[in-house]
Amino acid sequence: MSKPFTVQHAETLSVVTLVIGVIIFTVGLLDLLNVRFAEVGTWGYWLLGIGVVLLIIGLIWLLTYRLNVKKFNKMMEEKSKANFVRKIDDVEYLAWRLPLKFEERLSAKKKELGIK
C-alpha cells in the first residue's frame, strides 16, 4: 500500500517549506526596512507573517521527521530478539509514520529475527 505524498516526501517538502518561509520572511522584512529590491506595495506585513508561519511549520516538520528517523534507526540497531519484540509496537508505529523504505527495512529486520 502506498503512503500519502506528504509522508513519502516529508523531508524534501519540509525543507522546501522552510526555505520558502525564509525567503518570504526576508522579502517582507526588507520591505518593512525600506530596502526596495522588489516592489511589494503594502504587502510587507503580510509577507512577514506568512514567512514566519511557513518557517515555523517547515522547522517543526523537519525536526519531527529527523527525530522519528533517529529513533527508528536506534530501535533497528537492536540485536536481541526479545528486546526487539518488546519494542515492536513502537517500531511499527514509527515505520507507519515514515516513508515506505522504513517499512521495508522493518520487514527485513523481522525476517532476519524470525518474527511474523
FIKOLZA-1660 file (N, C-alpha, C; in steps of 0.1 Angstrom, whole numbers, plus 5000, padded with zeros to 4 digits):
% residues 116
   i   px   py   pz ch aa at
   1 5008 4988 5000  A  M  N
   1 5000 5000 5000  A  M CA
   1 5009 5012 5000  A  M  C
   2 5006 5022 4992  A  S  N
   2 5014 5034 4991  A  S CA
   2 5010 5044 5002  A  S  C
   3 5019 5052 5005  A  K  N
   3 5017 5062 5015  A  K CA
   3 5013 5076 5009  A  K  C
   4 5008 5084 5017  A  P  N
   4 5004 5098 5012  A  P CA
   4 5017 5105 5007  A  P  C
   5 5015 5114 4997  A  F  N
   5 5026 5121 4992  A  F CA
   5 5034 5129 5003  A  F  C
   6 5027 5135 5012  A  T  N
   6 5033 5143 5023  A  T CA
   6 5041 5134 5032  A  T  C
   7 5038 5121 5033  A  V  N
   7 5046 5112 5042  A  V CA
   7 5058 5107 5034  A  V  C
   8 5055 5103 5022  A  Q  N
   8 5066 5097 5013  A  Q CA
   8 5077 5107 5010  A  Q  C
   9 5074 5120 5010  A  H  N
   9 5084 5130 5006  A  H CA
   9 5085 5141 5017  A  H  C
  10 5084 5136 5030  A  A  N
  10 5083 5146 5041  A  A CA
  10 5096 5154 5043  A  A  C
  11 5107 5148 5041  A  E  N
  11 5120 5155 5043  A  E CA
  11 5121 5166 5032  A  E  C
  12 5119 5163 5020  A  T  N
  12 5120 5173 5009  A  T CA
  12 5110 5184 5011  A  T  C
  13 5098 5180 5013  A  L  N
  13 5087 5191 5015  A  L CA
  13 5090 5200 5027  A  L  C
  14 5095 5194 5038  A  S  N
  14 5097 5203 5049  A  S CA
  14 5109 5212 5047  A  S  C
  15 5119 5208 5040  A  V  N
  15 5130 5217 5036  A  V CA
  15 5125 5228 5027  A  V  C
  16 5117 5224 5017  A  V  N
  16 5112 5234 5007  A  V CA
  16 5103 5244 5015  A  V  C
  17 5095 5240 5024  A  T  N
  17 5086 5249 5031  A  T CA
  17 5095 5258 5040  A  T  C
  18 5105 5253 5046  A  L  N
  18 5114 5261 5054  A  L CA
  18 5121 5272 5046  A  L  C
  19 5126 5268 5034  A  V  N
  19 5133 5277 5025  A  V CA
  19 5124 5288 5020  A  V  C
  20 5112 5284 5016  A  I  N
  20 5102 5294 5011  A  I CA
  20 5099 5303 5022  A  I  C
  21 5097 5298 5034  A  G  N
  21 5094 5307 5046  A  G CA
  21 5105 5317 5048  A  G  C
  22 5117 5313 5047  A  V  N
  22 5129 5322 5049  A  V CA
  22 5129 5333 5039  A  V  C
  23 5126 5329 5026  A  I  N
  23 5126 5338 5015  A  I CA
  23 5115 5348 5017  A  I  C
  24 5103 5344 5020  A  I  N
  24 5092 5353 5021  A  I CA
  24 5094 5362 5033  A  I  C
  25 5099 5356 5044  A  F  N
  25 5102 5364 5056  A  F CA
  25 5112 5375 5053  A  F  C
  26 5122 5372 5046  A  T  N
  26 5133 5381 5042  A  T CA
  26 5128 5392 5034  A  T  C
  27 5119 5389 5024  A  V  N
  27 5114 5399 5015  A  V CA
  27 5105 5409 5023  A  V  C
  28 5096 5403 5032  A  G  N
  28 5088 5411 5040  A  G CA
  28 5095 5420 5049  A  G  C
  29 5106 5415 5055  A  L  N
  29 5114 5423 5064  A  L CA
  29 5121 5434 5057  A  L  C
  30 5127 5431 5046  A  L  N
  30 5134 5441 5038  A  L CA
  30 5124 5452 5033  A  L  C
  31 5112 5448 5030  A  D  N
  31 5102 5458 5026  A  D CA
  31 5099 5467 5038  A  D  C
  32 5097 5462 5050  A  L  N
  32 5094 5470 5061  A  L CA
  32 5106 5479 5065  A  L  C
  33 5118 5475 5062  A  L  N
  33 5130 5483 5065  A  L CA
  33 5133 5493 5053  A  L  C
  34 5124 5494 5044  A  N  N
  34 5125 5503 5032  A  N CA
  34 5137 5500 5023  A  N  C
  35 5141 5487 5023  A  V  N
  35 5151 5483 5013  A  V CA
  35 5143 5478 5001  A  V  C
  36 5142 5485 4990  A  R  N
  36 5133 5482 4979  A  R CA
  36 5141 5475 4968  A  R  C
  37 5143 5462 4969  A  F  N
  37 5148 5455 4958  A  F CA
  37 5137 5449 4950  A  F  C
  38 5125 5447 4956  A  A  N
  38 5114 5442 4949  A  A CA
  38 5102 5450 4954  A  A  C
  39 5093 5454 4945  A  E  N
  39 5081 5462 4949  A  E CA
  39 5070 5453 4953  A  E  C
  40 5067 5454 4966  A  V  N
  40 5056 5445 4971  A  V CA
  40 5045 5454 4976  A  V  C
  41 5046 5466 4974  A  G  N
  41 5035 5475 4979  A  G CA
  41 5033 5475 4994  A  G  C
  42 5021 5474 4998  A  T  N
  42 5017 5474 5012  A  T CA
  42 5016 5459 5018  A  T  C
  43 5023 5450 5011  A  W  N
  43 5022 5436 5015  A  W CA
  43 5033 5432 5025  A  W  C
  44 5041 5441 5029  A  G  N
  44 5052 5438 5038  A  G CA
  44 5049 5431 5050  A  G  C
  45 5038 5436 5057  A  Y  N
  45 5034 5429 5070  A  Y CA
  45 5029 5415 5067  A  Y  C
  46 5021 5414 5056  A  W  N
  46 5015 5401 5053  A  W CA
  46 5027 5391 5049  A  W  C
  47 5036 5395 5041  A  L  N
  47 5048 5387 5038  A  L CA
  47 5055 5383 5050  A  L  C
  48 5057 5392 5059  A  L  N
  48 5064 5389 5072  A  L CA
  48 5057 5378 5080  A  L  C
  49 5044 5380 5081  A  G  N
  49 5036 5370 5089  A  G CA
  49 5035 5356 5082  A  G  C
  50 5033 5356 5069  A  I  N
  50 5033 5344 5061  A  I CA
  50 5046 5337 5062  A  I  C
  51 5057 5344 5061  A  G  N
  51 5070 5339 5061  A  G CA
  51 5073 5332 5075  A  G  C
  52 5069 5339 5086  A  V  N
  52 5071 5333 5099  A  V CA
  52 5063 5320 5101  A  V  C
  53 5051 5320 5096  A  V  N
  53 5043 5308 5097  A  V CA
  53 5049 5297 5089  A  V  C
  54 5053 5299 5077  A  L  N
  54 5059 5289 5069  A  L CA
  54 5072 5284 5075  A  L  C
  55 5080 5293 5080  A  L  N
  55 5093 5290 5086  A  L CA
  55 5090 5281 5098  A  L  C
  56 5081 5284 5107  A  I  N
  56 5078 5276 5119  A  I CA
  56 5073 5262 5114  A  I  C
  57 5064 5261 5105  A  I  N
  57 5058 5249 5100  A  I CA
  57 5069 5240 5094  A  I  C
  58 5078 5246 5086  A  G  N
  58 5089 5238 5080  A  G CA
  58 5099 5233 5090  A  G  C
  59 5102 5241 5100  A  L  N
  59 5111 5238 5110  A  L CA
  59 5106 5226 5119  A  L  C
  60 5093 5227 5123  A  I  N
  60 5087 5217 5132  A  I CA
  60 5086 5204 5124  A  I  C
  61 5082 5205 5111  A  W  N
  61 5080 5193 5103  A  W CA
  61 5094 5186 5101  A  W  C
  62 5104 5194 5098  A  L  N
  62 5117 5188 5096  A  L CA
  62 5123 5182 5109  A  L  C
  63 5122 5189 5120  A  L  N
  63 5127 5183 5132  A  L CA
  63 5119 5171 5136  A  L  C
  64 5106 5170 5135  A  T  N
  64 5098 5159 5138  A  T CA
  64 5103 5147 5129  A  T  C
  65 5104 5149 5117  A  Y  N
  65 5109 5138 5108  A  Y CA
  65 5122 5133 5112  A  Y  C
  66 5132 5142 5114  A  R  N
  66 5145 5138 5117  A  R CA
  66 5146 5130 5131  A  R  C
  67 5138 5135 5140  A  L  N
  67 5137 5128 5153  A  L CA
  67 5131 5114 5152  A  L  C
  68 5121 5113 5144  A  N  N
  68 5115 5099 5141  A  N CA
  68 5124 5090 5134  A  N  C
  69 5132 5095 5125  A  V  N
  69 5142 5087 5117  A  V CA
  69 5153 5082 5127  A  V  C
  70 5157 5092 5135  A  K  N
  70 5168 5088 5145  A  K CA
  70 5163 5078 5155  A  K  C
  71 5151 5079 5160  A  K  N
  71 5145 5070 5169  A  K CA
  71 5143 5056 5162  A  K  C
  72 5139 5056 5150  A  F  N
  72 5137 5044 5143  A  F CA
  72 5150 5036 5141  A  F  C
  73 5160 5044 5136  A  N  N
  73 5173 5038 5134  A  N CA
  73 5179 5032 5147  A  N  C
  74 5177 5039 5158  A  K  N
  74 5182 5034 5171  A  K CA
  74 5175 5021 5174  A  K  C
  75 5162 5020 5172  A  M  N
  75 5154 5008 5175  A  M CA
  75 5158 4997 5166  A  M  C
  76 5162 5000 5154  A  M  N
  76 5165 4989 5144  A  M CA
  76 5179 4983 5147  A  M  C
  77 5187 4990 5155  A  E  N
  77 5201 4985 5158  A  E CA
  77 5200 4974 5169  A  E  C
  78 5188 4972 5174  A  E  N
  78 5187 4961 5185  A  E CA
  78 5191 4948 5179  A  E  C
  79 5199 4941 5186  A  K  N
  79 5204 4927 5182  A  K CA
  79 5196 4916 5189  A  K  C
  80 5191 4919 5201  A  S  N
  80 5183 4909 5208  A  S CA
  80 5169 4908 5203  A  S  C
  81 5165 4895 5200  A  K  N
  81 5151 4893 5195  A  K CA
  81 5141 4897 5206  A  K  C
  82 5144 4893 5219  A  A  N
  82 5135 4896 5230  A  A CA
  82 5133 4911 5232  A  A  C
  83 5143 4918 5231  A  N  N
  83 5142 4933 5233  A  N CA
  83 5135 4939 5221  A  N  C
  84 5138 4934 5209  A  F  N
  84 5131 4939 5197  A  F CA
  84 5116 4936 5198  A  F  C
  85 5112 4924 5202  A  V  N
  85 5098 4921 5203  A  V CA
  85 5091 4930 5213  A  V  C
  86 5098 4933 5224  A  R  N
  86 5092 4942 5234  A  R CA
  86 5089 4956 5228  A  R  C
  87 5097 4960 5219  A  K  N
  87 5096 4974 5213  A  K CA
  87 5089 4974 5200  A  K  C
  88 5084 4962 5195  A  I  N
  88 5078 4961 5182  A  I CA
  88 5067 4970 5179  A  I  C
  89 5058 4973 5188  A  D  N
  89 5047 4982 5186  A  D CA
  89 5052 4996 5183  A  D  C
  90 5062 5001 5190  A  D  N
  90 5068 5014 5188  A  D CA
  90 5075 5015 5174  A  D  C
  91 5082 5004 5171  A  V  N
  91 5089 5004 5158  A  V CA
  91 5080 5004 5146  A  V  C
  92 5069 4996 5148  A  E  N
  92 5059 4996 5137  A  E CA
  92 5052 5009 5135  A  E  C
  93 5049 5016 5147  A  Y  N
  93 5043 5029 5146  A  Y CA
  93 5052 5039 5139  A  Y  C
  94 5065 5039 5143  A  L  N
  94 5074 5048 5136  A  L CA
  94 5075 5045 5121  A  L  C
  95 5076 5032 5118  A  A  N
  95 5076 5028 5103  A  A CA
  95 5064 5033 5096  A  A  C
  96 5052 5032 5103  A  W  N
  96 5040 5037 5096  A  W CA
  96 5040 5052 5094  A  W  C
  97 5046 5059 5103  A  R  N
  97 5047 5074 5101  A  R CA
  97 5058 5079 5092  A  R  C
  98 5067 5070 5088  A  L  N
  98 5078 5074 5079  A  L CA
  98 5076 5068 5065  A  L  C
  99 5084 5072 5056  A  P  N
  99 5083 5067 5042  A  P CA
  99 5083 5052 5041  A  P  C
 100 5079 5047 5029  A  L  N
 100 5078 5033 5027  A  L CA
 100 5091 5025 5029  A  L  C
 101 5103 5031 5026  A  K  N
 101 5115 5024 5027  A  K CA
 101 5118 5020 5042  A  K  C
 102 5112 5027 5052  A  F  N
 102 5114 5023 5066  A  F CA
 102 5106 5011 5069  A  F  C
 103 5094 5009 5063  A  E  N
 103 5086 4997 5065  A  E CA
 103 5093 4985 5058  A  E  C
 104 5100 4987 5047  A  E  N
 104 5107 4977 5041  A  E CA
 104 5119 4972 5050  A  E  C
 105 5125 4982 5056  A  R  N
 105 5136 4979 5065  A  R CA
 105 5131 4971 5077  A  R  C
 106 5120 4975 5082  A  L  N
 106 5114 4967 5093  A  L CA
 106 5110 4953 5089  A  L  C
 107 5105 4951 5077  A  S  N
 107 5101 4938 5073  A  S CA
 107 5114 4929 5072  A  S  C
 108 5125 4935 5067  A  A  N
 108 5137 4927 5065  A  A CA
 108 5143 4924 5079  A  A  C
 109 5141 4933 5089  A  K  N
 109 5146 4930 5102  A  K CA
 109 5138 4919 5109  A  K  C
 110 5124 4920 5107  A  K  N
 110 5116 4909 5112  A  K CA
 110 5119 4896 5106  A  K  C
 111 5122 4895 5093  A  K  N
 111 5126 4883 5087  A  K CA
 111 5139 4878 5092  A  K  C
 112 5148 4887 5094  A  E  N
 112 5161 4883 5100  A  E CA
 112 5160 4877 5113  A  E  C
 113 5151 4883 5122  A  L  N
 113 5150 4878 5135  A  L CA
 113 5139 4866 5136  A  L  C
 114 5132 4863 5125  A  G  N
 114 5123 4853 5126  A  G CA
 114 5110 4856 5133  A  G  C
 115 5105 4869 5131  A  I  N
 115 5093 4874 5137  A  I CA
 115 5082 4875 5126  A  I  C
 116 5070 4871 5129  A  K  N
 116 5060 4872 5119  A  K CA
 116 5053 4886 5119  A  K  C
% end
